[in-house]
Amino acid sequence: MKLHETKTTPNSRRVRVFLAEKGIEVETVEVDITSMENRSDGFLAKNPMGKVPVLELDDGTFVSESAAICRYFEELQPSPPLFGTSAQERAEVEMWHRRMELDLAVPIMHVFQNTHPFFAERIEQLGDYAERCRKTAAESMLWLDGVLADRPFIAGDEYTVADIVALIGIDFGRVSGIKIDDPLTHLKRWHDEVSARPSAKA
């Protein structure tokens, strides 16, 4: 089993943090996206979308999309549970997982893609869209601060994949000048605590 990744990308880090929480070690293969190795025929045969990470299974199957890769490892090793255990817990964790991805992490990533020189020759950058995404991320962090006023973690009492996705998104936001503002004390407390977990350094 091999994980094809690029260490600097948020989705690759998302999988690494997830694996660290599980205590799972997987061989990694670095993909050089700067030289557009991810657009080479060899890599596109693994993932026609040309994105990292990609998990290569022992039977030659390739699984892409970081959420799918995390779910695969959750099935292989359910403990500690990062997607919940009961039907209700799984539904609630998935609810928060999707909110953190679609309303926080993705907008932050889109700010980067539409403003950073790295993407200038790779995509059509849309400045107005970047600013809309920046505003969405700020609104989501304000809302999340209120959620965290009465719970230790995003989905409740236990650390889950929702916390991982939010951590990855917020940390990646620093590249684009997106950060936790001083009034967001509950979000800051949460961020300090999840950042102190050993897995956050993965």
C-alpha positions, 0 to 999 in steps of 0.5 A: 500500500502506498500513499501518493501525496504532496506534503504541502497540499492541505488534502494530503495533510488531512490524510496524514493527520487522520492516519496519525490519529489512527496510529497507522503508517503507510509508505508515501510517494511524493508527487511534485506538483510544481513540475506538474508531475500530477498532470503526467500520463503516469499519474493520470493513470492513477487519478484522471483528475490529476489531484493528490492524494491517491492511495494505491492498494496492494491489488493495484486499485487506486483510491483518490479523494481525501475523504474516501481515503480516510473512510477506507482506513476507518473501515480497516481500523475502526478504533479510535472512531473518527467518523462516529460509532452508532448510526446517529453519531455517524450521521452527526459527524458526517453533517459536521464533516460536510459543513467544515469541508464545504463552508470552511476548508473549500472556500479557503482553498479557493482563495488560494487558488484564485489569488496565489501566483502558483496558480496564475498559469494553471487556472483562470483566476477570478478575483471577485470569486476569491473575495466572496470565498474569503468572506464565506470563510470569515462568516464560517469561522464566526459561526463556528466560534459560537458552536464551540462555546459549549462543546470541546470539539466540532461534532461534540465531545469527541475529536473527529474527522470534522476537527481534522478538516477544520484544522487543515482549512484554517491552517492553510488559510494563513498562506492567504492571510486568513486567520482566527481574529482575536474576538473568536475566543472559543475557536482560538481555544479549540484551535490551540487544543487540536494543534497541540495533538501529536497528529497535528504535526503529521 
